[in-house]
Amino acid sequence: MALVFARHAPGQADVNTEFSPAHIMETLKHFNQLRKYEFGDLTALFCNLDHDQNQTWKNLIAGHYPQDVQDEIKRTIVHALTQKNENGQPDPIPISFDWKGPRGTVTVKYHSAGTKNGPSFEISLGFDPPIRVALRQRRERAKQNKSKRK
């Protein structure tokens, strides 16, 4: 499965970047634009996937992660993105992902406000990881290689 992810889908860097402190407000904006959030939608928007790429992405993740794992990740994302501060303003909580969990599991940890960037969630998945390199970098590399061949 990792080879398929490498060619057609966002990578670990994309997923972690979209939910990082630096990009969490952009991800919240995408979340608020969706009429109905489905697992994988935010990454597709973050990576600017076209219709065909989005369909490939959705098929890949549907075949890779069981429904209960998708539901737990989605529940955590929704919870993190819908947080508000004491003034009622959006205050989404960043999320980091790793693929080092026990095989076939999903574990969610909450880190309190005492951490460097404030509170955060950590989702650890026991599944084959997507490629480490961001899709954007792979697209640029492919574009450069294509222009060199001309």
Secondary structure, DSSP 8 states (H G I E B T S, - for coil): -HHHHHHHS--HHHHHHHTSTTTHHHHHHHHHH-SS--TTHHHHHHTT--HHHHHHHHHHHHHHS-HHHHHHHHHHHHHHHT-B-TTS-B----EEEES-SSTT-EEEEEE-TTSTTS-EEEEEE-S----SS-HHHHHHHHHHHHHHH-
